[in-house]
């Protein structure tokens, strides 16, 4: 059957992985054409690192980058401000040539997946 | 990140603040073609009498970060001296085919794309060496891009002072209100870096935030 593969990764699985494990898994899947859905998303630092790693892997022929769909971070409470821990939100990451953002607002994201 | 590391990071920010540098290093960030270099040129032309670099309608014109030290801005009898870092535009994808539309040869487009990817990495690395950020957004575009969200998230995580510039207000479809609504927790200053509209408000804001 022809189609686009979607991998939905649970929060529990993500919590067991280190940052580099998560980013490597995401990039490997996305480079193979899969769309990855993360239940709990990435931290801002991980998002920046993902962009950095993506730039290193762009080959200008088969892989031109990623498209990331996520909501802005919510402001945390006192302890999250003190310790800087912010939880990521639902995030969809795919190859830039397959996933296209249509509408992005703070409470709604519309995207198109090209086969 | 472990709890100890997070506490260490928090305290390093406090110590950095207490140490109070004579001059703050301010990064100009944003997506490609938001007007970062146009703004850097405007600031330098107004306060130092020269420019930072060339601008172009072709995205990723700035592919190396440029540092200009010791720019003094005087507002209402108060003066602030800052170092300005004009960074390459941040992006999650760079396709050389996009540059062909502007008349570049395939070889030139591929070279530009390669240099642009290196520029994005350099811009991200600079985040660790800054004391404040001016984030330039194109007021005619949707502000909820991944690049904007990632930059704001990283600046908040590092507790750096931030000014969001809603640029290109000289264009008829500009909507700085959309940017203010998207990032209500931050100072948003609507300007036109190209025409100099409302630029004095930005200088006042720079003096307050980074002074």
Interface residues (C-beta under 8 A of the other chain):
Chain A: X43 X44 X45 X47 X48 X51 X52 X54 X55 X56 X58 X60 X64 X65 X66 X67 X68 X69 X70 X72 X73 X75 X82 X83 X84 X85 X86 X96 X97 X104 X105 X106
Chain B: X1 X3 X6 X7 X9 X10 X90 X91 X92 X93 X94 X95 X96 X110 X113 X114 X117 X118 X120 X121 X124 X125 X127 X142 X144 X145 X146 X149 X150 X152 X153 X154 X156 X157 X159 X182 X183 X185
